Amino acid sequence: MAYTLKITTEEFLIAIRSLVPGRITKAGRLGKVDIGFVDGSVVFTTAGAKTRCVAIEANWPGYATLDKALLLSFLTAKPTKPHVEIQYENGKLKIERVSVAALWAETPEWITEMSSEARFFEGPEDRYAEIRNCGTRSVCKNLWADLTETPDPKIRHCGACHGEVHLCLNAKELQNAIAADKRVAIEIRKRKAGRR
């Protein structure tokens, strides 16, 4: 199935530019970008940068992940039409005439938003795992590190709800666990003091 997002070219270019504040260097082109749809907005997220723009049209039940360098190329070769359509189908993301391989995770908006947060705070240090999809249907107060270890390193026991919690390290694991209605722990980078 094909999924599409449509936004104005002006907002598209502003969104892309905000992903790399300052001068664009070779290092600034590295990394991944997630493109999601949350609360009527198209959300572009990379490690340390996130921006939203209003969708004119949207059929985008999840998020796509692609190389940041591709998006940044549109700052040089600007789109010629007043609107930009982003399409995803069969493992390919297409923007105007450019088509590249991209990952896709079909998720509800709340998971798309969580994944966007995880991408924004991406980094090797200061990680913790937050519990979601708890049996009480509320955000669990425990952290992964507080749970009791089991023989499986990706499953821990929660003493509060007496359930198993499954550590999800990527979008596919998260999608499968949520589809099976399992309690999950997702990695999110800790916010530094004063950082939003």
N, CA and C of each residue as an Amber inpcrd file, in Angstrom:
protein
   588
   0.8340000  -1.1800000   0.0000000   0.0000000   0.0000000   0.0000000
   0.8820000   1.2480000   0.0000000   0.4100000   2.2850000  -0.6780000
   1.1460000   3.5500000  -0.7460000   0.6450000   4.5060000   0.3320000
   1.5780000   5.1960000   0.9850000   1.2500000   6.2060000   1.9850000
   1.7830000   7.5420000   1.4980000   1.0580000   8.6180000   1.7790000
   1.4720000   9.9220000   1.2800000   1.3020000  11.0330000   2.3180000
   2.1640000  12.0280000   2.1930000   2.0800000  13.2780000   2.9450000
   2.2180000  14.4020000   1.9300000   1.4580000  15.4710000   2.1320000
   1.5720000  16.6230000   1.2420000   1.6980000  17.8710000   2.1030000
   2.7570000  18.6580000   1.8490000   2.9950000  19.9020000   2.5790000
   3.4330000  20.9720000   1.5890000   3.4000000  22.2320000   2.0190000
   3.8610000  23.2920000   1.1200000   5.3740000  23.1880000   0.9650000
   5.8540000  23.5840000  -0.1890000   7.2870000  23.5480000  -0.4540000
   8.0330000  24.4500000   0.5270000   7.4480000  25.6100000   0.8270000
   8.0860000  26.5390000   1.7590000   8.2890000  25.8880000   3.1320000
   7.2470000  25.2470000   3.6690000   7.3720000  24.5920000   4.9820000
   8.3310000  23.4120000   4.9180000   8.3120000  22.6800000   3.8210000
   9.2270000  21.5500000   3.6410000  10.6830000  22.0130000   3.7400000
  11.0150000  23.1080000   3.0400000  12.3880000  23.6090000   3.0530000
  12.7800000  24.1690000   4.4220000  11.8590000  24.8460000   5.0880000
  12.1340000  25.3510000   6.4350000  12.3860000  24.1820000   7.3920000
  11.5670000  23.1380000   7.2750000  11.7170000  21.9600000   8.1400000
  13.0740000  21.3010000   7.9430000  13.4560000  21.1070000   6.7030000
  14.7430000  20.4680000   6.4150000  15.8980000  21.3150000   6.9370000
  15.8200000  22.6210000   6.6990000  16.8950000  23.5190000   7.1310000
  17.0680000  23.4840000   8.6480000  15.9650000  23.3370000   9.3760000
  16.0540000  23.3410000  10.8420000  16.6830000  22.0630000  11.4010000
  16.8240000  21.0310000  10.5800000  17.4430000  19.7930000  11.0450000
  18.9530000  19.9170000  11.2140000  19.5440000  20.9250000  10.5620000
  20.9800000  21.1570000  10.6850000  21.1910000  22.6550000  10.8830000
  21.0760000  23.1190000  12.1210000  21.2800000  24.5430000  12.3570000
  22.7240000  24.9370000  12.0520000  22.9110000  26.1280000  11.5260000
  24.2530000  26.5870000  11.1840000  24.6850000  26.0760000   9.8200000
  25.9830000  26.1000000   9.5940000  26.5430000  25.6640000   8.3200000
  26.4570000  24.1430000   8.1870000  26.0740000  23.6750000   7.0260000
  25.9600000  22.2340000   6.8100000  27.3350000  21.6770000   6.4620000
  27.8420000  20.8320000   7.3360000  29.1490000  20.1990000   7.1350000
  28.9390000  18.7490000   6.7000000  30.0390000  18.1010000   6.3790000
  29.9620000  16.6830000   6.0080000  29.3930000  15.8620000   7.1700000
  29.8560000  16.1530000   8.3810000  29.3490000  15.4420000   9.5620000
  27.8680000  15.7380000   9.7880000  27.4400000  16.9570000   9.4670000
  26.0400000  17.3380000   9.6420000  25.0860000  16.6160000   8.7000000
  25.6340000  16.0590000   7.6300000  24.8070000  15.3050000   6.6710000
  24.5940000  13.8550000   7.0930000  25.3910000  13.4020000   8.0740000
  25.2930000  12.0210000   8.5120000  24.0990000  11.8160000   9.4300000
  23.6550000  10.5910000   9.5280000  22.5750000  10.2600000  10.4440000
  21.2750000   9.9720000   9.7220000  20.2860000   9.6690000  10.5140000
  18.9670000   9.2910000  10.0030000  17.9330000  10.3500000  10.3510000
  16.8770000  10.3870000   9.5690000  15.7270000  11.2530000   9.8120000
  14.4830000  10.3850000   9.8170000  13.6320000  10.6020000  10.8060000
  12.3180000   9.9620000  10.8320000  11.2960000  10.9700000  10.3510000
  10.3940000  10.5260000   9.4810000   9.2860000  11.3700000   9.0300000
   8.0030000  10.7080000   9.5060000   7.3070000  11.3790000  10.4150000
   6.0780000  10.8340000  10.9770000   4.9300000  11.8100000  10.8370000
   3.7620000  11.3860000  11.2880000   2.5670000  12.2280000  11.2420000
   1.8760000  12.1120000  12.5900000   1.8170000  13.2450000  13.3280000
   1.2420000  13.2590000  14.6730000   0.3730000  14.5050000  14.8300000
  -0.8570000  14.3310000  15.2660000  -1.7730000  15.4460000  15.5400000
  -1.8770000  16.4410000  14.3900000  -2.0070000  15.9480000  13.1710000
  -2.1830000  16.8280000  12.0150000  -0.9110000  17.4640000  11.4960000
   0.2350000  17.1190000  12.0940000   1.5100000  17.7020000  11.6690000
   2.4630000  16.6390000  11.1450000   3.2320000  17.0320000  10.1460000
   4.3320000  16.2050000   9.6740000   5.5050000  16.5120000  10.5900000
   6.1220000  15.4690000  11.1410000   7.2180000  15.6410000  12.0920000
   8.4940000  15.0670000  11.4860000   9.5030000  15.9280000  11.3520000
  10.8230000  15.5110000  10.8850000  11.7280000  15.4870000  12.1120000
  12.3730000  14.3410000  12.3770000  13.2140000  14.2300000  13.5770000
  14.5410000  13.5670000  13.2440000  15.6030000  14.1680000  13.7660000
  16.9290000  13.5830000  13.7100000  17.5370000  13.7320000  15.1000000
  18.6840000  13.1410000  15.3270000  19.3170000  13.2550000  16.6480000
  19.5820000  14.7220000  16.9530000  18.9060000  15.2560000  17.9590000
  19.1190000  16.6310000  18.3930000  18.2850000  17.6860000  17.7110000
  17.4550000  17.3230000  16.7310000  16.6270000  18.3210000  16.0410000
  15.2720000  17.7160000  15.6750000  14.2380000  18.5150000  15.9010000
  12.8830000  18.0790000  15.5460000  12.1010000  19.2980000  15.0800000
  11.3180000  19.1370000  14.0300000  10.4830000  20.2260000  13.5380000
   9.1600000  19.6700000  13.0230000   8.1400000  20.5020000  13.0850000
   6.8010000  20.1210000  12.6340000   6.3230000  21.0990000  11.5710000
   5.5100000  20.6090000  10.6500000   4.8200000  21.4960000   9.7230000
   3.4360000  20.9090000   9.4380000   2.5360000  21.7780000   9.0490000
   1.1400000  21.3880000   8.8440000   1.0130000  20.5480000   7.5740000
   0.2780000  19.4620000   7.6730000   0.0220000  18.6200000   6.5090000
  -1.2020000  19.1390000   5.7620000  -1.0970000  19.2430000   4.4610000
  -2.2440000  19.6060000   3.6300000  -3.1060000  18.3640000   3.4310000
  -2.4430000  17.2500000   3.1840000  -3.1000000  15.9480000   3.0650000
  -2.1960000  14.9190000   3.7320000  -2.8110000  13.8780000   4.3020000
  -1.9920000  12.8560000   4.9400000  -2.6990000  11.5090000   4.9890000
  -2.0070000  10.5030000   4.5280000  -2.3500000   9.1000000   4.7090000
  -1.0210000   8.4560000   5.0980000  -0.6520000   8.5590000   6.3880000
   0.7010000   8.2150000   6.8400000   0.6190000   7.5630000   8.2160000
   0.2050000   6.3000000   8.2710000   0.0050000   5.6290000   9.5710000
   1.2760000   5.0270000  10.1480000   2.2480000   5.8660000  10.4530000
   3.5020000   5.3740000  10.9990000   4.6010000   6.3680000  10.7330000
   5.8140000   5.8530000  10.5120000   6.9230000   6.7450000  10.1900000
   7.9330000   6.0320000   9.3050000   8.6190000   6.8370000   8.4890000
   9.6730000   6.3390000   7.6140000  11.0020000   6.8480000   8.1270000
  12.0490000   6.0570000   7.9410000  13.3990000   6.4350000   8.3410000
  14.2940000   6.3960000   7.1090000  15.0260000   7.4920000   6.8870000
  15.9090000   7.5710000   5.7380000  17.1570000   8.3560000   6.1010000
  18.1300000   8.3780000   5.1940000  19.3660000   9.1160000   5.4220000
  19.1030000  10.6120000   5.3590000  19.6800000  11.3440000   6.3220000
  19.4930000  12.7930000   6.3810000  20.0440000  13.4730000   5.1320000
  21.1170000  12.9510000   4.5690000  21.7470000  13.5670000   3.3950000
  20.7590000  13.7270000   2.2440000  19.8550000  12.7660000   2.0780000
  18.8770000  12.8710000   0.9880000  17.9910000  14.0970000   1.1750000
  17.4560000  14.2740000   2.3660000  16.5940000  15.4310000   2.6100000
  17.3580000  16.7320000   2.4170000  18.5910000  16.7850000   2.9040000
  19.3770000  18.0080000   2.7940000  19.6800000  18.3650000   1.3390000
  19.6750000  17.3810000   0.4600000  19.9350000  17.6620000  -0.9620000
  18.8670000  18.5780000  -1.5630000  17.6720000  18.5940000  -0.9620000
  16.6050000  19.4550000  -1.4750000  16.8490000  20.9350000  -1.1520000
  17.8000000  21.2380000  -0.2880000  18.1530000  22.6380000  -0.0390000
  18.9400000  23.2190000  -1.2090000  19.6290000  22.3440000  -1.9450000
  20.3770000  22.7630000  -3.1260000  19.5060000  22.6860000  -4.3760000
  18.9060000  21.5270000  -4.5980000  18.0100000  21.3230000  -5.7420000
  16.5750000  21.4560000  -5.2350000  16.1340000  22.6990000  -5.0990000
  14.8310000  22.9750000  -4.4830000  13.6720000  22.4520000  -5.3320000
  12.6150000  21.9630000  -4.6680000  11.4210000  21.5240000  -5.4110000
  10.8490000  22.6790000  -6.2240000  10.2740000  22.3640000  -7.3620000
   9.7800000  23.3960000  -8.2800000   8.2820000  23.6560000  -8.1430000
   7.5570000  22.7530000  -7.5210000   6.1050000  22.9150000  -7.3870000
   5.7730000  23.5930000  -6.0530000   4.5650000  24.1630000  -5.9180000
   4.1970000  24.8250000  -4.6600000   3.9890000  23.8610000  -3.4920000
   3.7810000  22.5760000  -3.8180000   3.5780000  21.5650000  -2.7770000
   4.5400000  20.4100000  -2.9900000   4.9500000  19.8060000  -1.8940000
   5.8120000  18.6290000  -1.9460000   4.9980000  17.4360000  -1.4800000
   5.0540000  16.3670000  -2.2490000   4.3890000  15.1340000  -1.8510000
   5.4530000  14.1020000  -1.5100000   5.3340000  13.5470000  -0.3220000
   6.2390000  12.4950000   0.1320000   5.4570000  11.1980000   0.0830000
   5.9740000  10.2060000  -0.6170000   5.2740000   8.9290000  -0.7620000
   6.1560000   7.7920000  -0.2640000   5.5170000   6.8060000   0.3590000
   6.2270000   5.5960000   0.7520000   5.4500000   4.4070000   0.2070000
   6.1710000   3.5200000  -0.4890000   5.5410000   2.2980000  -1.0000000
   6.6160000   1.2470000  -1.2610000   6.3760000   0.0460000  -0.7770000
   7.2510000  -1.0950000  -1.0410000   8.7320000  -0.8220000  -0.7560000
   9.0140000  -0.2540000   0.4090000  10.3950000  -0.0490000   0.8130000
  11.0710000   1.1600000   0.2030000  10.3430000   1.9640000  -0.5470000
  10.9190000   3.1390000  -1.1950000  10.1910000   4.4060000  -0.7620000
  10.9740000   5.4410000  -0.4930000  10.4360000   6.7550000  -0.1960000
  10.6880000   7.6280000  -1.4160000   9.6460000   8.3330000  -1.8540000
   9.7730000   9.1680000  -3.0440000   9.3790000  10.5920000  -2.6930000
  10.2580000  11.5370000  -3.0420000   9.9870000  12.9590000  -2.9220000
  10.2960000  13.5520000  -4.2900000   9.2840000  14.1380000  -4.9240000
   9.3760000  14.5880000  -6.3040000   9.8410000  13.4050000  -7.1570000
  10.9640000  13.5630000  -7.8790000  11.4340000  12.4650000  -8.7420000
  12.5060000  11.6140000  -8.0770000  12.8540000  11.9350000  -6.8440000
  13.9010000  11.2030000  -6.1320000  13.2650000  10.0550000  -5.3520000
  13.8020000   8.8620000  -5.5490000  13.2920000   7.6700000  -4.8660000
  14.4660000   6.9290000  -4.2310000  14.3370000   6.6380000  -2.9140000
  15.4080000   5.9440000  -2.1980000  14.8160000   4.8810000  -1.2850000
  15.6620000   3.9380000  -0.9110000  15.2420000   2.9230000   0.0530000
  15.0430000   3.5940000   1.4160000  14.0000000   3.1580000   2.1200000
  13.7120000   3.7000000   3.4510000  13.0620000   2.6100000   4.2850000
  13.2230000   2.7300000   5.5920000  12.5580000   1.8030000   6.5100000
  11.1850000   2.3610000   6.8470000  10.2350000   1.4730000   7.1150000
   8.8820000   1.8890000   7.4560000   8.4150000   1.1390000   8.6910000
   7.7770000   1.8390000   9.5970000   7.1390000   1.2130000  10.7550000
   5.7010000   1.6980000  10.7870000   4.7790000   0.7970000  10.5620000
   3.3610000   1.1580000  10.6320000   2.9500000   1.1210000  12.0940000
   2.6530000   2.2990000  12.6450000   2.3960000   2.4230000  14.0730000
   1.2680000   3.4080000  14.3340000   0.6110000   3.2780000  15.4870000
  -0.3350000   4.3230000  15.8740000   0.4400000   5.6020000  16.2170000
  -0.2810000   6.7280000  16.2560000   0.3790000   8.0160000  16.4770000
   1.1880000   8.0700000  17.7650000   0.7080000   7.4430000  18.8330000
   1.4390000   7.5460000  20.0970000   2.7860000   6.8390000  20.0230000
   2.8780000   5.7650000  19.2630000   4.1700000   5.1000000  19.0910000
   5.0630000   5.9280000  18.1720000   4.4690000   6.5190000  17.1340000
   5.2360000   7.4100000  16.2620000   5.8460000   8.5430000  17.0770000
   5.0530000   9.1020000  17.9900000   5.5470000  10.1940000  18.8290000
   6.6620000   9.7180000  19.7660000   6.5140000   8.5300000  20.3580000
   7.5640000   7.9730000  21.2210000   8.8480000   7.7390000  20.4310000
   8.7120000   7.1910000  19.2370000   9.8860000   6.9160000  18.4090000
  10.5800000   8.2070000  18.0110000   9.7820000   9.2490000  17.7600000
  10.3410000  10.5540000  17.4330000  11.1570000  11.0960000  18.6080000
  10.6340000  10.9420000  19.8170000  11.3700000  11.3690000  21.0090000
  12.6720000  10.5810000  21.1540000  12.5960000   9.2790000  20.9230000
  13.7930000   8.4480000  21.0280000  14.8420000   8.8760000  20.0090000
  14.4150000   9.1880000  18.7880000  15.3540000   9.6470000  17.7550000
  15.9710000  10.9900000  18.1620000  15.1440000  11.9080000  18.6640000
  15.6150000  13.2360000  19.0610000  16.6930000  13.1430000  20.1320000
  16.4800000  12.2710000  21.1200000  17.4260000  12.1450000  22.2220000
  18.4480000  11.0410000  21.9890000  18.6140000  10.6250000  20.7410000
  19.5160000   9.5420000  20.3840000  20.9540000   9.8770000  20.7550000
  21.6260000   8.9260000  21.3180000  23.0280000   9.0830000  21.6920000
  23.4440000   7.8910000  22.5150000  24.7200000   7.5930000  22.5600000
  25.1650000   6.3920000  23.2530000  25.1090000   6.4910000  24.7710000
  25.1330000   7.7130000  25.3130000  25.1870000   7.8520000  26.7560000
  23.8430000   8.2830000  27.3220000  23.7290000   8.2160000  28.6150000
  22.5550000   8.7120000  29.3320000  21.2510000   8.0730000  28.8670000
  21.2490000   6.7700000  28.7010000  20.0170000   6.1140000  28.2540000
  19.3160000   5.4490000  29.4330000  18.0080000   5.4590000  29.3470000
  17.2140000   4.6960000  30.2920000  16.0490000   4.1140000  29.5120000
  15.3790000   3.1720000  30.0720000  14.2500000   2.5600000  29.3730000
  12.9710000   2.8920000  30.1240000  12.0340000   3.4620000  29.4150000
  10.7550000   3.8380000  29.9950000   9.7280000   2.7470000  29.6830000
   8.8920000   2.4320000  30.6610000   7.8950000   1.3710000  30.5050000
   6.6140000   1.9460000  29.9130000   6.0640000   1.2610000  28.9290000
   4.8100000   1.6670000  28.2910000   3.9250000   0.4360000  28.1190000
   2.6580000   0.6860000  27.8180000   1.6540000  -0.3640000  27.5890000
   1.4970000  -1.2530000  28.8200000   1.5690000  -0.6280000  29.9860000
   1.4150000  -1.3500000  31.2410000  -0.0020000  -1.9030000  31.3470000
  -0.1710000  -2.9790000  32.0950000  -1.4840000  -3.5990000  32.2590000
  -2.5310000  -2.6640000  32.8360000  -2.0910000  -1.6250000  33.5290000
  -3.0400000  -0.6540000  34.0790000  -3.3830000   0.4190000  33.0550000
  -2.7950000   0.3190000  31.8480000  -3.0200000   1.2750000  30.7630000
  -2.5270000   2.6770000  31.0970000  -1.6160000   2.7760000  32.0290000
  -1.0130000   4.0680000  32.3330000   0.4960000   3.9070000  32.2550000
   1.1850000   5.0040000  32.2050000   2.6460000   4.9290000  32.1320000
   3.1740000   4.4100000  33.4620000   3.9460000   3.3620000  33.4030000
   4.5030000   2.7320000  34.5980000   5.5260000   3.6620000  35.2330000
   5.5940000   3.6610000  36.5360000   6.5450000   4.5100000  37.2610000
   7.9420000   3.8830000  37.3330000   8.0310000   2.5970000  37.0500000
   9.3240000   1.9150000  37.1030000  10.1470000   2.1980000  35.8580000
  11.4530000   2.0630000  35.9940000  12.3640000   2.1070000  34.8680000
  12.9210000   0.6980000  34.6660000  13.4020000   0.4160000  33.4770000
  13.9550000  -0.8980000  33.1460000  14.9850000  -1.3330000  34.1860000
  15.8490000  -0.4140000  34.5780000  16.9020000  -0.7460000  35.5380000
  16.3400000  -1.1480000  36.9030000  15.1130000  -0.7400000  37.2210000
  14.4900000  -1.0580000  38.5050000  13.8010000  -2.4200000  38.5120000
  13.6180000  -3.0250000  37.3470000  12.8870000  -4.2900000  37.2510000
  13.7920000  -5.4760000  37.5630000  13.1710000  -6.5930000  37.9420000
  13.9010000  -7.8070000  38.3000000  14.3360000  -8.5540000  37.0450000
  15.6110000  -8.8920000  36.9890000  16.1400000  -9.6100000  35.8290000
  15.5710000 -11.0170000  35.7480000  15.4880000 -11.5310000  34.5170000
  15.0530000 -12.9130000  34.2570000  16.1490000 -13.5830000  33.4280000
  16.0430000 -14.8860000  33.1570000  17.0720000 -15.5350000  32.3270000
  17.2030000 -14.9150000  30.9330000  16.1150000 -14.3340000  30.4070000
  16.1590000 -13.6650000  29.1060000  16.5690000 -12.2060000  29.3340000
  17.6930000 -11.7510000  28.7680000  18.1530000 -10.3840000  29.0250000
  17.2160000  -9.2920000  28.5010000  16.2780000  -9.6590000  27.6280000
  15.3510000  -8.6710000  27.0860000  13.9760000  -8.7210000  27.7570000
  13.8520000  -9.5100000  28.8240000  12.5890000  -9.5800000  29.5750000
  12.9070000  -9.4080000  31.0580000  12.1580000  -8.5240000  31.7130000
  12.3030000  -8.3370000  33.1570000  10.9270000  -8.3960000  33.8050000
  10.9220000  -8.6550000  35.1050000   9.6730000  -8.7770000  35.8650000
   9.4200000  -7.4940000  36.6500000   8.1720000  -7.0210000  36.6030000
   7.7860000  -5.8210000  37.3390000   7.1100000  -6.2420000  38.6420000
   7.6500000  -5.7810000  39.7550000   7.0860000  -6.1010000  41.0630000
   5.7940000  -5.3580000  41.3460000   5.5340000  -4.2530000  40.6490000
   4.3180000  -3.4630000  40.8800000   3.0920000  -4.1140000  40.2420000
   3.2200000  -4.5200000  38.9940000   2.0550000  -5.1170000  38.3020000
   2.2040000  -6.6280000  38.1430000   3.3600000  -7.1600000  38.5440000
   3.6470000  -8.6020000  38.4780000   3.6080000  -9.1460000  37.0500000
   3.9740000  -8.2960000  36.0910000   3.9770000  -8.7210000  34.6920000
   5.3680000  -8.7220000  34.1040000   5.4920000  -9.3300000  32.9280000
   6.7490000  -9.3270000  32.1870000   6.8160000  -8.0670000  31.3400000
   8.0000000  -7.4740000  31.2770000   8.2290000  -6.2890000  30.4570000
   9.2910000  -6.6590000  29.4220000   9.0130000  -6.3500000  28.1610000
   9.8760000  -6.7180000  27.0480000  10.6350000  -5.4930000  26.5440000
  11.9680000  -5.5590000  26.5220000  12.7910000  -4.4610000  26.0410000
  12.7540000  -4.4460000  24.5160000  12.3850000  -3.3010000  23.9410000
  12.3050000  -3.1420000  22.4890000  13.3820000  -2.1650000  22.0460000
  14.2870000  -2.6310000  21.2050000  15.4190000  -1.8120000  20.7890000
  15.2610000  -1.2100000  19.4060000  14.1950000  -1.5770000  18.6920000
  13.9470000  -0.9620000  17.3880000  12.4430000  -0.9340000  17.1190000
  12.0690000  -0.2550000  16.0560000  10.6560000  -0.0440000  15.7430000
   9.9130000  -1.3550000  15.4840000  10.5640000  -2.3080000  14.8400000
   9.9020000  -3.5840000  14.5230000   9.5980000  -4.3590000  15.8010000
  10.5700000  -4.4170000  16.7180000  10.3410000  -5.1030000  17.9960000
   9.1960000  -4.4340000  18.7560000   9.1740000  -3.1110000  18.7520000
   8.1250000  -2.3710000  19.4460000   6.7660000  -2.6420000  18.8210000
   6.7060000  -2.6080000  17.5150000   5.4490000  -2.8600000  16.8060000
   4.9150000  -4.2590000  17.1090000   5.7940000  -5.2570000  17.0700000
   5.3640000  -6.6370000  17.3360000   4.8970000  -6.8160000  18.7760000
   5.6150000  -6.2020000  19.7150000   5.2460000  -6.3320000  21.1300000
   3.9090000  -5.6520000  21.4220000   3.7070000  -4.4760000  20.8540000
   2.4390000  -3.7630000  21.0640000   1.2950000  -4.5330000  20.4150000
   1.5220000  -5.0840000  19.2320000   0.4840000  -5.8760000  18.5560000
   0.0830000  -7.0880000  19.4040000   1.0450000  -7.6190000  20.1710000
   0.7620000  -8.7570000  21.0570000   0.3190000  -8.2960000  22.4480000
   0.1070000  -6.9920000  22.6160000  -0.3420000  -6.3830000  23.8690000
   0.5950000  -6.6940000  25.0340000   1.9040000  -6.6400000  24.7700000
   2.8950000  -6.8660000  25.8220000   3.2990000  -5.5350000  26.4470000
   3.6910000  -5.5860000  27.7140000   4.2900000  -4.4170000  28.3430000
   5.6640000  -4.2360000  27.7110000   6.0440000  -2.9950000  27.4220000
   7.3090000  -2.7660000  26.7280000   8.1540000  -1.7360000  27.4580000
   9.4520000  -1.8440000  27.2600000  10.4020000  -0.8270000  27.7070000
  11.0750000  -0.3090000  26.4500000  11.0580000   1.0130000  26.2840000
  11.7170000   1.6050000  25.1220000  12.8520000   2.4860000  25.6060000
  13.9120000   2.5320000  24.8300000  15.0530000   3.3610000  25.2020000
  14.8100000   4.7960000  24.7790000  14.9910000   5.7070000  25.7180000
  14.9070000   7.1390000  25.4540000  16.0860000   7.7830000  26.1510000
  16.7570000   8.6950000  25.4790000  17.9010000   9.3590000  26.0940000
  17.4260000  10.3450000  27.1510000  18.1110000  10.3670000  28.2590000
  17.7600000  11.2850000  29.3430000  17.8910000  12.7250000  28.8690000
  16.9570000  13.5550000  29.2840000  17.0420000  14.9770000  28.9950000
  18.0910000  15.6180000  29.8980000  18.9280000  16.4060000  29.3180000
  19.9040000  17.1610000  30.1040000  19.1570000  18.3040000  30.7950000
  19.6720000  18.7730000  31.8740000  19.0540000  19.8780000  32.6060000
  18.9210000  21.0860000  31.6900000  17.7250000  21.6550000  31.6450000
  17.4750000  22.8490000  30.8390000  17.2340000  22.5740000  29.3700000
  17.2790000  21.3000000  28.9330000  17.0860000  20.9640000  27.5240000
  15.6640000  20.5150000  27.2990000  15.0430000  20.9460000  26.1860000
  13.6830000  20.5300000  25.8430000  13.6420000  19.8710000  24.5100000
